[in-house]
Amino acid sequence: MSGENIKIGLLGLGTVGRGVYRIITGNPDNIKRKVGAGVEIKKILEKDTAKLRELGIDPGKQTIRIEDIINDPEIKIVVEVLGGIDPTLDYVSRALLSGKSVVTANKDMIAVHGKHLFDLSVANRADLLFEASVAGGIPIIRPLKQCLAANRIIQVIGIINGTTNYMLTKMTEEGSDFADVLREAQAKGYAESDPTADIEGYDAARKLAILASIAFNSRIVLDDVYVEGITKITAADIAYASELNYIVKLLSIAKETVDGIEVRVHPTLIPRNHPLATVNDVYNAIYVTGDAVGDTMFYGRGAGELPTASAVVSDIMDAARNLLHNVPGIISCTCYEDKLVKDMGTTEGKYYVRLNATDKPGVLASIAYALGDKEVSLASVLQKHTDGNNAEIVLVTHKVREKNMQEALEIIKQLSSVNEVANIIRVEGE
């Protein structure tokens, strides 16, 4: 195959697809020198001809039939940037069945159907590469699979959703309410008109399932991940966290313990001196701890046309290089173990609790008794904003099992002196 261009079929010419086209056509000599052969987009699956005209693309490259790509023997790599699962999963499956290597940025498809696709890639000796599916332009899939392969990964903790990180940054810096920063994020294009996937944590959970599967060499699916979004975070929580010397972040946390793997996404208080505490706005970061390398952190833009396309084109170059040397599929699925995923109730951690209670003697003692009965001990207590009748109380616990904490909260909610348990946020990084 040396001396000739390696042909590509591009599925989709949306935001990321445009970026892929621009990088490939803008850096052909650089790519050719690094790969050993040129790469060329032969066909583009796209219904909207205006998108091709906008980029000055030859109309002859356009097709609306996936068969024109799947059945073309010259096309060796299929690049999927359509998103979603239907009909994308069918397209990608057919590409792998035909022996074509696949590069995708599709976190939904990989998180839910990764095993199926990897089985196809192995059976048909084809690459399945998905660097752009997590954290956009930040390299993390390849480092986990290759650069850190000599390590036993102990934990992966990340800020991997730019929308929620932007919102929490604004709430922290400006004291804004959740609803106000959501409207601002939507106005700036950082949040969708339906922001559910971001603010409820589902986007981050899909990405975490992918990262944890690679980090711990065991298949983690979306249903394994405990998910809690940021919709309950208020300006008051942000202010209390600051007073306690914490920052609030939506963290994606995966840990391997002697009892199994923890995989959870939820709002988290982290100390101000933690490396992830200074990751602000739409930026992402993944903090990885290995038994040999120690702590490492990968930081950058987690989304956007060119950052994401950068990761896609890097995968294309890897797939092209493997084809050139006749070693497609040289690094396949790394989920060769079957490890237990822990129930959330068995995890341990510290907790921030904000509640409203009657302001009278003995109330705090009754709350402390309920906590103590479930083996929950207190590290700090704040009592503010009393009107003479009611007061807001903030508690931070020592490390305790989640199950014990939840049982204690159920007892506290039944106390006649407690009006409301307004929020509970986990504490990490100490």
C-alpha positions in Angstrom: 0.0 0.0 0.0 3.1 2.3 0.2 3.3 5.0 -2.4 -0.5 5.4 -2.7 -3.1 7.2 -0.6 -5.1 5.2 1.9 -8.7 5.9 1.2 -11.2 6.9 3.8 -15.0 7.0 4.0 -16.3 9.8 6.3 -19.7 9.3 7.9 -21.1 12.7 8.7 -20.0 16.3 8.0 -21.2 18.0 11.1 -19.1 19.9 13.6 -16.5 17.2 14.1 -16.7 16.0 10.5 -15.8 19.5 9.2 -12.8 19.5 11.6 -11.6 16.1 10.3 -11.9 17.3 6.7 -10.0 20.6 7.4 -7.2 18.8 9.3 -6.7 16.2 6.6 -6.8 18.6 3.7 -4.9 21.3 5.5 -1.9 19.1 6.6 -1.4 16.5 3.8 2.4 16.6 3.7 2.8 16.4 7.5 0.4 13.5 7.7 2.1 11.6 4.8 5.5 12.0 6.4 4.3 10.7 9.8 2.3 7.8 8.4 4.4 6.8 5.5 1.5 7.2 3.0 -1.1 9.9 2.3 -4.7 9.7 3.5 -7.5 10.7 1.3 -11.2 11.1 1.9 -12.9 9.3 -1.0 -16.5 9.4 0.0 -18.6 11.4 2.5 -22.0 10.1 3.8 -24.0 13.3 4.1 -27.5 14.3 3.0 -26.9 18.1 3.1 -25.1 19.3 0.0 -24.8 22.8 1.5 -22.2 21.4 4.0 -20.0 20.2 1.1 -20.4 23.5 -0.8 -19.4 25.4 2.3 -16.0 23.6 2.4 -15.5 23.5 -1.4 -15.7 19.7 -1.5 -16.1 18.0 -4.9 -19.7 16.9 -5.2 -18.6 13.6 -6.5 -17.4 12.7 -3.0 -21.0 12.9 -1.6 -23.2 9.9 -1.1 -26.4 9.2 0.8 -25.9 5.4 0.6 -23.8 3.7 3.2 -23.3 0.9 0.7 -21.2 3.2 -1.5 -18.7 3.2 1.4 -19.0 -0.3 2.8 -18.8 -2.0 -0.7 -16.0 0.1 -2.0 -12.8 -2.1 -1.8 -10.6 1.0 -2.1 -11.9 2.4 1.2 -9.9 0.9 4.0 -10.9 3.2 6.9 -14.4 4.3 7.9 -14.6 7.4 10.1 -17.8 7.7 12.1 -18.7 11.2 13.4 -22.5 10.9 13.0 -23.1 10.3 16.7 -26.0 8.4 18.3 -26.6 4.7 18.0 -29.3 4.2 15.3 -28.3 3.8 12.5 -24.7 4.4 13.4 -24.2 1.0 15.2 -25.4 -0.8 12.0 -23.1 1.2 9.8 -20.0 0.6 12.0 -20.8 -3.1 12.4 -21.1 -3.5 8.7 -17.8 -1.7 8.1 -16.0 -4.0 10.6 -17.6 -7.1 9.1 -16.2 -6.0 5.7 -12.7 -5.8 7.2 -12.5 -2.1 7.2 -10.8 -0.3 10.2 -13.1 2.1 12.1 -12.4 5.3 13.8 -15.2 6.8 15.9 -15.9 9.7 18.3 -19.1 8.0 19.5 -19.1 7.6 23.3 -22.7 6.4 23.4 -22.1 3.6 21.0 -18.8 2.5 22.6 -20.1 2.7 26.2 -23.2 0.6 25.4 -22.0 -1.7 22.5 -18.2 -1.7 22.9 -18.0 -5.5 23.4 -20.0 -6.3 20.3 -17.9 -4.0 18.2 -14.6 -5.2 19.6 -15.6 -8.8 18.9 -16.3 -7.8 15.3 -12.9 -6.0 15.0 -11.0 -9.0 16.3 -12.9 -11.5 14.2 -12.2 -9.4 11.0 -8.7 -8.2 11.9 -9.6 -4.6 11.8 -8.8 -1.6 14.0 -11.5 0.0 16.2 -10.1 3.3 17.5 -12.1 5.8 19.7 -9.7 8.3 21.3 -12.1 11.2 20.6 -15.0 9.4 22.5 -13.7 10.7 25.8 -12.5 14.2 26.6 -12.3 15.5 23.0 -8.8 16.5 22.1 -7.2 15.3 25.3 -5.2 12.1 24.8 -6.3 9.5 27.4 -7.4 6.3 25.6 -4.1 5.7 24.0 -2.1 6.6 27.2 -4.2 4.1 29.2 -3.8 1.4 26.7 -0.2 1.9 25.7 1.9 4.5 27.6 0.7 3.4 31.1 0.3 -0.3 30.2 3.1 -1.3 32.6 1.1 0.0 35.5 -1.7 -1.4 37.6 -4.1 1.6 37.5 -5.4 2.4 41.0 -7.8 5.2 40.2 -9.1 7.5 37.4 -10.7 10.7 38.5 -11.9 13.2 36.0 -13.8 16.3 35.0 -15.0 15.1 31.7 -18.1 17.2 31.0 -17.3 20.8 29.9 -20.9 22.1 30.2 -21.2 21.3 33.9 -17.7 22.4 34.7 -18.5 25.8 33.0 -21.6 26.1 35.1 -20.0 25.2 38.4 -17.1 27.6 37.6 -19.6 30.4 37.1 -21.5 29.6 40.2 -18.2 29.6 42.2 -16.7 32.8 40.7 -19.9 34.9 40.6 -22.2 33.4 43.2 -24.8 32.8 40.5 -27.8 30.4 40.9 -28.0 27.2 38.9 -30.9 28.3 36.7 -29.1 31.5 35.7 -25.8 29.8 34.7 -27.7 27.1 32.8 -29.5 29.8 30.7 -26.1 31.5 30.1 -24.5 28.2 29.1 -27.3 27.6 26.6 -27.0 31.1 25.2 -23.3 30.5 24.6 -23.8 27.1 23.0 -22.1 25.2 25.8 -25.4 23.5 26.8 -28.0 22.0 24.5 -31.6 23.1 24.5 -32.3 19.9 26.3 -29.3 19.8 28.7 -30.4 16.6 30.5 -27.5 14.4 29.4 -25.0 17.0 30.8 -26.6 18.3 34.0 -27.8 14.9 35.1 -24.4 13.3 34.7 -25.2 10.8 31.9 -22.7 12.2 29.4 -19.9 11.9 32.0 -21.1 8.4 33.0 -20.8 7.1 29.5 -17.3 8.4 29.2 -16.4 6.9 32.7 -17.6 3.5 31.6 -15.2 3.6 28.7 -12.3 4.9 30.8 -12.9 2.4 33.6 -13.1 -0.6 31.2 -9.7 0.3 29.8 -8.1 1.3 33.2 -9.1 -1.9 35.0 -9.1 -4.4 32.0 -12.7 -5.4 32.8 -15.9 -4.6 31.0 -17.8 -1.7 32.6 -21.2 -0.8 31.1 -23.3 2.3 31.6 -25.7 0.6 34.0 -22.7 -0.2 36.4 -22.1 3.6 36.9 -23.8 5.4 39.8 -25.0 8.7 38.4 -26.0 11.9 40.1 -26.1 15.3 38.4 -25.6 18.9 39.5 -29.2 20.1 39.6 -29.4 20.2 43.4 -26.2 22.3 43.7 -27.1 25.9 44.9 -25.2 29.1 45.5 -25.4 28.3 49.2 -23.6 25.0 48.8 -20.9 26.7 46.7 -20.5 29.4 49.4 -20.3 26.8 52.3 -17.8 24.7 50.3 -15.6 27.8 49.9 -15.8 28.6 53.6 -14.7 25.0 54.3 -11.8 25.4 51.8 -13.4 23.2 49.1 -14.4 23.6 45.5 -17.5 21.9 44.0 -16.9 19.8 40.8 -18.8 17.1 39.0 -16.3 14.3 39.2 -16.2 11.0 37.4 -14.5 8.5 39.8 -13.3 5.0 39.1 -11.2 3.1 41.7 -10.0 -0.4 42.0 -10.2 -1.7 45.6 -9.7 -5.1 47.2 -13.5 -5.5 47.2 -14.0 -4.6 43.5 -14.3 -1.6 41.2 -16.1 1.7 42.1 -17.6 3.7 39.2 -19.5 6.8 40.1 -20.4 10.2 38.8 -21.6 12.9 41.2 -21.0 16.4 42.6 -18.0 16.4 44.8 -16.2 18.7 47.3 -12.5 18.6 46.7 -9.8 20.6 48.6 -8.6 23.8 47.0 -5.1 22.4 46.6 -6.2 19.4 44.6 -5.0 19.5 41.0 -8.5 19.2 39.7 -9.7 22.2 41.7 -8.2 24.6 39.3 -9.7 23.1 36.1 -12.3 25.7 35.2 -14.7 26.7 32.5 -15.2 24.2 29.6 -11.8 22.5 30.2 -11.6 18.8 31.1 -8.9 16.9 33.0 -8.3 13.3 33.9 -6.2 12.5 37.0 -4.7 9.0 36.8 -2.8 7.1 39.5 -0.7 4.1 38.6 1.3 1.8 40.9 4.5 2.6 39.1 4.1 6.0 37.6 2.3 7.6 40.5 0.0 10.5 39.8 -0.4 11.9 36.3 -2.9 14.4 34.9 -4.2 15.0 31.3 -5.7 18.4 30.7 -7.2 20.4 27.8 -10.3 21.2 25.8 -12.8 18.4 26.1 -14.9 19.3 23.1 -15.1 21.5 20.0 -14.6 21.1 16.3 -10.8 21.0 16.0 -9.8 19.6 19.4 -12.1 16.6 18.9 -11.1 16.3 15.2 -7.5 16.3 16.3 -8.1 13.1 18.2 -10.0 11.6 15.3 -7.3 12.3 12.8 -4.6 10.9 15.1 -6.6 7.7 15.2 -6.9 7.7 11.4 -3.1 8.1 11.2 -2.7 5.1 13.5 -5.1 3.0 11.5 -3.4 4.0 8.3 0.0 3.2 9.6 -1.2 -0.2 10.8 -2.6 -1.0 7.4 0.6 0.1 5.7 2.6 -2.4 7.8 -0.2 -5.0 7.6 -0.9 -5.1 11.4 -4.5 -3.8 11.8 -6.0 -4.7 15.1 -2.6 -5.0 16.8 -4.0 -3.5 20.0 -7.5 -4.7 20.4 -9.9 -4.9 23.4 -8.1 -4.9 26.8 -11.1 -6.1 28.8 -9.7 -9.6 29.5 -10.8 -9.8 33.1 -14.2 -10.1 34.8 -14.0 -8.0 38.0 -16.8 -7.3 40.5 -18.3 -3.8 40.4 -19.1 -2.6 43.9 -22.6 -1.6 44.9 -22.7 2.1 45.8 -23.8 1.3 49.3 -20.5 -0.4 50.0 -18.3 2.6 49.0 -16.7 4.8 51.7 -16.1 8.5 51.8 -16.7 11.7 53.6 -19.9 13.7 53.3 -21.1 17.3 53.4 -24.7 17.7 54.6 -26.8 20.9 54.6 -30.0 20.9 56.5 -32.6 23.3 58.0 -33.7 22.7 61.6 -35.5 24.3 64.5 -33.1 26.7 66.3 -33.4 25.4 69.9 -31.3 23.6 72.5 -30.8 19.9 71.9 -31.4 19.8 68.1 -27.8 19.4 67.2 -27.4 16.7 69.8 -30.3 14.7 68.4 -28.8 14.9 64.9 -25.4 13.9 66.2 -27.0 10.9 68.1 -28.7 9.7 64.9 -25.4 9.9 63.0 -23.5 8.2 65.8 -26.1 5.4 65.9 -25.0 4.5 62.3 -21.3 4.9 63.1 -21.1 8.3 61.4 -18.7 10.8 63.2 -18.5 14.5 62.5 -15.4 16.4 61.4 -16.9 19.9 61.4 -20.1 21.7 62.0 -21.3 25.2 60.8 -24.5 26.8 62.0 -25.6 30.0 60.3 -28.5 32.0 59.0 -30.8 31.7 62.0 -33.9 33.8 62.2 -34.5 33.0 65.8 -36.8 30.1 64.9 -34.9 28.1 62.3 -31.2 27.7 61.4 -29.2 26.3 58.6 -26.7 23.6 59.7 -23.8 22.3 57.7 -22.0 19.1 58.7 -18.9 17.4 57.3 -18.4 13.8 58.3 -15.3 11.6 58.7 -15.0 8.6 56.3 -18.0 6.3 56.5 -19.8 3.7 54.4 -22.4 5.1 52.0 -25.0 2.7 53.3 -24.5 3.9 56.9 -24.7 7.5 55.8 -28.0 7.1 53.9 -29.5 5.2 56.8 -28.6 8.0 59.2 -30.1 10.6 56.9 -33.4 8.7 56.8 -33.5 8.8 60.6 -32.6 12.5 60.6 -35.4 13.3 58.1 -37.9 11.9 60.6 -36.8 14.1 63.5 -39.5 16.6 64.3 -36.8 19.4 64.8 -35.4 18.9 61.2 -37.4 20.8 58.6 -35.4 19.7 55.6 -32.2 17.8 54.5 -31.4 20.3 51.7 -28.4 18.6 50.2 -25.7 15.9 50.6 -22.5 16.1 48.6 -19.6 13.6 48.8 -16.1 14.8 49.7 -13.0 13.4 47.8 -9.3 14.0 47.6 -8.3 14.0 51.3 
